[in-house]
Each structure stands twice: as C-alpha cells, then as structure tokens.
C-alpha cells in the first residue's frame, strides 16, 4: 500500500504544475511527489518548491517512500528533526514541567552558542533536549539523580527515541556520546559538546542563583574560568549578571 499522499489516485487539481527554472526562467513541469527536476533548457536541477518534507524528519520509511533527498533537503530534514525530538522529550517527561522547562531552556541557550561557534545544530539541539533523559531511570534504579547515573542511563533511551524518529546513525552516535558524559568534559571536545555543556551550565547556575543569589563579582570571576566557549561566557553574563 502506498502512502496516500504519494498515490496518484488520491491526487487533486494542482498535483501536476509548472514552475520557472531559477537559473534560466524556462518552464519546468513538476509532479507533486518529485523531489527534484532538471530544467530541459539549461540542465539545472532544483528542488520541488511545493513539496512538504515534514514527514521525512521522523518517518523511518522516508528513504523508501521519497528516495534520495538532495543536500538542501537533507539539511531541512535535520532541522525538522529537532522539533520532533523536543516533542518526544515532552512526551517522555509527561507532566514533569520542571524538567521539560529545564531541557527547553538548555536547548535555547545551546542553539545560540552553537550558531555563534559554528556547531551542528541538529546534533546540538537533539543532545540538549535529551541531555537529562536518563534521570527518570536513574531515580528508579539508584534512587539518585547523580550525574554518573544520568550519563549511564541516558544514551540507550536517547538512541531509541532517535531511531524511532529516523535520525541518521552518525547523528545518533554523536548525540548519545554527548549525553553519556555531558557533565564531564574530556580534554579534547567537539564544538557540539561544548555548546551543550555550556548551555546546561548556564541553566544550572541560573537555577541556583535564583534560590541563593551569588556575589556578582565572584560570579563574574567564575564565569570567566569554567565555560568552554566564548559564546557560552557571553550568554552566561547576559543571563546571570543582568
């Protein structure tokens, strides 16, 4: 059985349409399920401007259904993946709004840092949303939320979520590696790890600062020493010293 959206018997008016080639302005005919078409005049291949690839960000059968996607759409797929990861994180934590809020704020800081530092935002945001995903199992098995237990229990859960969402194997490996030591940086870390580490550090410090405000001078000195990125330090100053 075909996906109804791809089966021609369900197509309506507008399923076959014409667009102008962005290179030479020649008319090119598209079927709605074409991912790309080549211009018959100049030979330029370009993506279908009307195609919705949202399902490809989480469907495990996307490659069989749609076929090989061009680089532009692979990038779009990874960009859409982070939104699905956020949804799965919220489903996992259910009504634990404190942990949902923590993960969401960490992701927001991580995105700012990652953009400034040049990291892979698909990896950074997936890891940020899922960095504490092992905390529930840690409480069940060890009656503790200690970092070492979160790091132990988190990667298998994150892996199962990302596999279900159809993430690439390399992305899954990178995300699980970050989650597996997100409180314990190694001597030589990736920008992706550093963005998540600094973002989590900002949020943890902010939570403590709200409960027991620290001396601004000492806090500023601490910020200069413990963050792994320049962007992390700048965001920390904005959040903690404003």
Residue pairs with C-beta under 8 A, 6 or more apart in sequence:
3 65
4 10
5 33
6 33
6 65
8 15
11 32
14 32
15 31
15 32
16 29
16 30
16 31
16 32
17 29
17 30
17 32
17 50
18 27
18 28
18 29
18 30
19 27
19 28
19 30
19 49
19 50
20 26
20 27
20 28
21 27
21 28
21 39
21 41
21 42
21 44
21 46
22 44
22 46
23 39
23 42
23 44
23 46
24 39
24 41
24 42
24 44
26 39
26 40
26 41
26 42
28 37
28 39
28 40
29 37
30 37
30 48
30 50
32 48
32 50
32 51
33 51
33 66
34 48
34 51
35 47
35 48
35 51
35 66
35 67
35 68
35 69
35 70
35 73
36 45
36 46
36 47
36 48
36 70
37 45
37 46
37 48
38 44
38 45
39 45
39 46
45 70
47 70
47 72
47 73
53 66
53 69
53 73
53 76
53 77
53 80
54 80
55 62
56 62
56 66
56 69
56 73
56 77
56 80
56 166
57 76
57 77
57 78
57 79
57 80
57 81
57 83
57 84
57 165
57 166
58 80
58 81
58 84
58 164
58 165
58 166
59 65
59 166
60 163
60 164
60 166
62 77
62 166
69 77
78 121
78 122
78 168
78 171
79 121
79 122
81 122
81 126
81 165
81 166
81 167
81 171
82 107
82 121
82 122
82 125
82 126
82 129
84 165
85 125
85 126
85 129
85 130
85 161
85 162
85 165
86 104
86 107
86 125
86 129
88 161
88 164
88 165
89 100
89 103
89 129
89 130
89 133
89 161
90 100
92 133
92 136
92 157
92 161
93 99
93 100
93 103
93 136
99 132
99 135
102 132
102 203
102 207
103 128
103 129
103 130
103 131
103 132
104 129
105 203
106 128
106 129
106 131
106 196
106 199
106 200
106 202
106 203
107 125
107 128
107 129
107 199
108 199
109 128
109 198
109 199
109 202
109 203
109 235
109 239
110 124
110 125
110 127
110 128
110 195
110 196
110 198
110 199
110 200
111 121
111 124
111 125
111 128
112 231
112 235
113 119
113 124
113 194
113 195
113 198
113 199
113 229
113 231
113 232
113 235
114 120
114 121
114 124
114 125
114 191
114 192
114 195
115 121
116 229
116 230
116 231
116 234
117 191
117 194
117 195
117 229
117 230
117 231
118 191
119 190
119 191
119 192
119 194
119 195
120 174
120 191
120 192
122 171
123 171
123 174
123 175
123 178
123 192
124 192
124 195
124 196
126 158
126 162
126 167
126 171
126 175
127 158
127 174
127 175
127 178
127 179
127 182
127 192
127 193
127 196
128 195
128 196
128 199
128 200
130 154
130 157
130 158
130 161
130 175
130 179
131 154
131 178
131 179
131 182
131 196
131 200
132 150
132 154
133 154
133 157
133 158
133 161
133 179
134 149
134 150
134 151
134 152
134 153
134 154
134 155
134 157
134 158
134 179
135 145
135 150
135 153
135 154
137 153
137 157
138 144
138 145
138 146
138 149
138 150
138 152
138 153
139 145
141 149
141 153
142 149
147 183
147 184
150 182
150 183
151 179
151 180
151 181
151 182
151 183
151 184
152 180
154 176
154 179
154 180
154 182
155 176
155 177
155 179
155 180
158 172
158 175
158 176
158 179
159 172
159 176
162 171
162 172
162 175
162 176
163 172
167 175
174 190
174 192
177 193
178 192
178 193
178 196
182 193
182 196
182 197
182 200
183 200
185 193
185 194
185 197
185 228
189 197
189 228
191 229
194 228
194 229
194 232
195 229
195 231
195 232
197 228
197 232
198 227
198 228
198 229
198 231
198 232
198 233
198 235
198 236
199 232
199 235
201 226
201 227
201 232
201 236
202 232
202 235
202 236
202 239
202 240
205 236
205 240
206 239
206 240
208 214
209 219
209 240
214 222
216 241
219 240
219 241
220 237
220 241
223 233
223 236
223 237
223 240
223 241
224 233
227 233
227 236
